[in-house]
Amino acid sequence: MSKPEFIVAIPARFGASRLPGKPLRLIAGDPMVVHAARRALAAGAREVVVATDDARIADALAGQPLRVCMTRADHASGTDRLAECAAQLGWPDDSIVVNLQGDEPFAPPEGIRAVAEVLAAGQADMATLAAPIDDAETLFDPNAVKLVRDRNGLALYFSRAPIPWQRERFARDRVGPVAGSALRHIGIYAYRAGFLRTFTQLAPGHLEQLEALEQLRVLEAGYRIAVGLTPVPFPPGVDTEADLARAEARFLKDISL
């Protein structure tokens, strides 16, 4: 089977409450969004596009082998921003678009390719990735999103709570899950360009509002999300000053090897 062609689109807004100016914060001398774009290029994307509403981000990307799409400032989510980008650039409805966050400077190229391949291999409306959980800390951390999927690899539910709940095991104490029983969601998505337009027309769902998880809007509306296991680990993204310091240290360590 031939590898699918895909576009990587990176939503990047300047305003971030926990780390202001996040896309432009430097890691080893380069803006974070540039590092993410290089990962997308290394994955073999047909095209890499950064969707932003801020001229400072566009200026920082000058000279990079990618396209910048200037979008409105009032989008509620990165997905909405990418939908505007798809309309502006006239992507055909069947184009595969991978949504890579601009705060993922270490996103593995193999994982970026994998989510595009999961979408191309089936009939789901969206695709995403997951990784096994083997420790109690991650399982019970509300910032680590968990998911369960059916035997065909389609998502049944996403939650900040520990799912599935292993009744006998967790009734005793908060121990780690049985190997292979719990999955952590990795926040990378693939969709067809046409579905981006559909997504923006969906009203926020009740479960989405309860869990503060946008992907639940898709499931509540009856659409399907395919979930593949990531072929390689995804290092954590960057949300805080401490994350930024760790990212700088990691990058310097990697280039010294």
C-alpha positions as CSV (number, residue, x, y, z in Angstrom):
1,M,0.0,0.0,0.0
2,S,1.4,3.4,-1.0
3,K,1.9,6.0,1.7
4,P,-0.8,8.7,1.7
5,E,-0.1,12.3,0.8
6,F,-0.9,14.7,3.6
7,I,-0.8,18.3,4.6
8,V,0.4,19.3,8.1
9,A,-1.3,22.4,9.4
10,I,-0.1,24.0,12.6
11,P,-2.4,26.4,14.4
12,A,-0.4,29.1,16.2
13,R,-1.8,32.0,18.2
14,F,0.3,34.5,20.1
15,G,-1.9,34.7,23.2
16,A,-1.4,31.9,25.7
17,S,-2.3,32.5,29.3
18,R,0.3,30.2,30.8
19,L,3.1,31.0,28.4
20,P,2.6,34.3,26.6
21,G,3.9,34.5,23.0
22,K,4.4,30.7,23.1
23,P,5.0,30.0,19.4
24,L,7.8,32.5,19.4
25,R,9.6,31.4,22.5
26,L,13.1,30.3,21.7
27,I,14.5,26.8,22.0
28,A,18.2,26.6,21.1
29,G,17.9,29.9,19.3
30,D,14.8,29.2,17.1
31,P,11.1,29.9,17.7
32,M,9.2,26.9,19.0
33,V,6.8,27.0,16.0
34,V,9.8,26.6,13.7
35,H,10.9,23.5,15.5
36,A,7.4,22.0,15.1
37,A,7.4,22.9,11.4
38,R,10.7,21.2,10.9
39,R,9.2,18.0,12.4
40,A,6.3,18.2,10.0
41,L,8.7,18.6,7.0
42,A,10.7,15.7,8.2
43,A,7.6,13.6,8.3
44,G,7.3,13.9,4.5
45,A,4.2,16.2,4.4
46,R,3.3,17.4,0.9
47,E,2.8,20.8,2.4
48,V,3.3,22.5,5.8
49,V,1.1,25.4,6.6
50,V,1.1,27.6,9.8
51,A,-2.3,29.1,10.5
52,T,-2.0,32.2,12.6
53,D,-3.6,35.6,13.3
54,D,-0.4,37.4,14.3
55,A,2.0,39.1,12.0
56,R,4.9,38.5,14.5
57,I,4.5,34.7,14.0
58,A,4.4,35.2,10.2
59,D,7.5,37.3,10.3
60,A,9.4,34.7,12.4
61,L,8.6,32.1,9.7
62,A,10.0,34.1,6.8
63,G,12.4,32.0,4.8
64,Q,11.1,28.7,6.0
65,P,10.0,26.1,3.4
66,L,6.3,26.4,4.3
67,R,3.2,28.6,3.8
68,V,1.7,31.0,6.3
69,C,-2.1,31.4,6.3
70,M,-3.3,34.5,8.1
71,T,-6.6,33.9,9.8
72,R,-9.2,35.7,12.0
73,A,-8.4,36.4,15.6
74,D,-11.7,35.3,17.0
75,H,-11.5,31.5,16.5
76,A,-12.5,29.4,19.5
77,S,-10.1,26.6,18.7
78,G,-7.2,25.5,16.5
79,T,-9.6,23.3,14.5
80,D,-11.7,26.3,13.6
81,R,-8.6,28.2,12.6
82,L,-7.6,25.3,10.3
83,A,-11.1,25.2,8.8
84,E,-10.6,28.8,7.7
85,C,-7.2,28.0,6.4
86,A,-8.6,25.0,4.3
87,A,-11.2,27.4,2.8
88,Q,-8.7,30.1,2.0
89,L,-6.2,27.7,0.4
90,G,-8.8,25.7,-1.5
91,W,-7.8,22.3,-0.3
92,P,-9.9,19.6,-2.0
93,D,-12.4,17.9,0.4
94,D,-10.5,14.6,0.3
95,S,-7.1,16.1,1.3
96,I,-5.7,14.6,4.5
97,V,-4.9,17.4,7.0
98,V,-2.8,16.6,10.1
99,N,-3.4,19.1,12.9
100,L,0.0,19.4,14.7
101,Q,0.1,21.8,17.6
102,G,2.8,24.5,17.5
103,D,3.9,23.7,21.0
104,E,5.1,20.2,20.0
105,P,8.8,20.9,19.2
106,F,9.7,17.2,19.6
107,A,6.8,15.6,17.8
108,P,8.3,12.5,16.1
109,P,8.0,12.4,12.3
110,E,7.0,8.8,12.5
111,G,4.0,9.7,14.7
112,I,3.0,12.5,12.3
113,R,3.0,10.1,9.4
114,A,1.2,7.4,11.5
115,V,-1.9,9.5,12.2
116,A,-2.3,10.3,8.5
117,E,-2.0,6.6,7.7
118,V,-4.6,5.6,10.3
119,L,-7.1,8.0,8.6
120,A,-6.2,6.8,5.1
121,A,-6.6,3.2,6.0
122,G,-10.2,3.3,7.1
123,Q,-13.6,5.1,6.8
124,A,-13.5,7.2,10.0
125,D,-14.1,10.9,9.9
126,M,-11.1,11.7,12.1
127,A,-8.0,9.9,13.4
128,T,-5.8,10.3,16.4
129,L,-3.1,8.4,18.3
130,A,-2.8,6.8,21.8
131,A,-0.1,5.2,23.9
132,P,-0.4,2.6,26.6
133,I,-0.4,3.8,30.3
134,D,1.6,1.7,32.7
135,D,1.7,3.9,35.8
136,A,-0.9,5.1,38.3
137,E,0.3,8.7,38.2
138,T,-0.6,9.2,34.6
139,L,-3.8,7.2,34.9
140,F,-5.2,9.4,37.7
141,D,-3.8,12.7,36.3
142,P,-6.7,14.8,35.0
143,N,-4.4,16.6,32.6
144,A,-3.6,13.2,30.9
145,V,-6.6,12.4,28.7
146,K,-7.5,8.8,28.6
147,L,-9.6,6.9,26.0
148,V,-11.2,3.6,25.3
149,R,-11.7,2.2,21.8
150,D,-13.7,-0.7,20.3
151,R,-12.3,-3.8,18.7
152,N,-12.1,-2.0,15.3
153,G,-9.9,0.7,16.7
154,L,-12.7,3.4,16.9
155,A,-12.9,5.7,19.9
156,L,-15.7,5.0,22.3
157,Y,-15.0,7.8,24.8
158,F,-12.3,10.2,25.9
159,S,-12.1,11.3,29.6
160,R,-9.9,13.1,32.1
161,A,-11.0,10.3,34.5
162,P,-9.2,7.0,34.7
163,I,-11.0,4.7,32.1
164,P,-11.7,1.9,31.9
165,W,-12.2,1.6,35.7
166,Q,-10.7,-1.6,36.9
167,R,-13.2,-2.2,39.7
168,E,-11.5,-4.9,41.7
169,R,-8.0,-3.5,41.3
170,F,-8.8,0.2,42.0
171,A,-11.2,-0.6,44.8
172,R,-8.2,-1.6,46.9
173,D,-5.8,1.3,46.1
174,R,-4.6,3.6,43.3
175,V,-2.2,1.1,41.7
176,G,-1.1,1.1,38.1
177,P,-3.4,-0.4,35.4
178,V,-3.1,-3.9,34.1
179,A,-0.6,-3.8,31.2
180,G,-2.3,-2.9,28.0
181,S,-5.7,-2.0,29.5
182,A,-5.5,1.8,29.6
183,L,-4.5,4.3,26.8
184,R,-3.4,7.9,27.0
185,H,-4.6,10.2,24.2
186,I,-1.9,12.0,22.2
187,G,-3.3,15.3,20.9
188,I,-2.6,15.0,17.2
189,Y,-5.4,14.7,14.7
190,A,-6.0,13.9,11.1
191,Y,-9.1,14.8,9.1
192,R,-10.2,15.2,5.5
193,A,-10.3,18.9,4.6
194,G,-14.1,18.5,4.0
195,F,-14.7,17.3,7.5
196,L,-13.0,20.4,8.9
197,R,-15.9,22.4,7.6
198,T,-18.4,19.9,9.1
199,F,-16.6,20.1,12.5
200,T,-17.0,23.9,12.7
201,Q,-20.7,23.6,12.1
202,L,-21.2,21.3,15.1
203,A,-22.6,22.8,18.2
204,P,-20.5,22.1,21.4
205,G,-21.8,19.0,23.1
206,H,-22.8,18.4,26.7
207,L,-20.0,15.9,27.3
208,E,-17.5,18.2,25.7
209,Q,-18.5,21.0,28.1
210,L,-18.3,18.7,31.1
211,E,-14.8,17.2,30.3
212,A,-13.5,20.3,28.4
213,L,-12.4,18.0,25.5
214,E,-13.2,19.2,22.0
215,Q,-13.0,15.7,20.4
216,L,-16.1,14.6,22.4
217,R,-18.1,17.0,20.1
218,V,-17.4,14.6,17.2
219,L,-18.5,11.5,19.1
220,E,-21.6,13.1,20.5
221,A,-22.6,14.1,17.0
222,G,-22.3,10.5,15.8
223,Y,-19.0,10.7,13.8
224,R,-16.2,8.3,14.1
225,I,-12.6,8.8,15.3
226,A,-10.1,6.1,14.5
227,V,-7.4,5.6,17.1
228,G,-4.0,4.1,16.3
229,L,-1.2,3.3,18.7
230,T,1.8,5.6,18.2
231,P,4.8,3.8,16.8
232,V,7.2,5.9,18.9
233,P,6.8,7.9,22.1
234,F,5.6,11.5,21.9
235,P,7.6,13.7,24.3
236,P,5.6,16.2,26.3
237,G,4.6,19.5,24.7
238,V,5.5,22.9,26.1
239,D,2.9,24.8,28.2
240,T,4.8,26.5,31.0
241,E,8.2,28.1,31.7
242,A,9.3,24.9,33.3
243,D,8.4,22.9,30.2
244,L,10.3,25.4,28.1
245,A,13.4,25.0,30.2
246,R,13.1,21.2,29.9
247,A,12.7,21.5,26.2
248,E,15.9,23.6,25.9
249,A,17.8,21.1,28.0
250,R,16.5,18.2,25.9
251,F,17.4,19.9,22.6
252,L,20.9,20.7,23.7
253,K,21.4,17.2,25.0
254,D,20.2,15.7,21.7
255,I,22.5,17.8,19.5
256,S,25.5,17.0,21.7
257,L,25.0,13.2,21.1
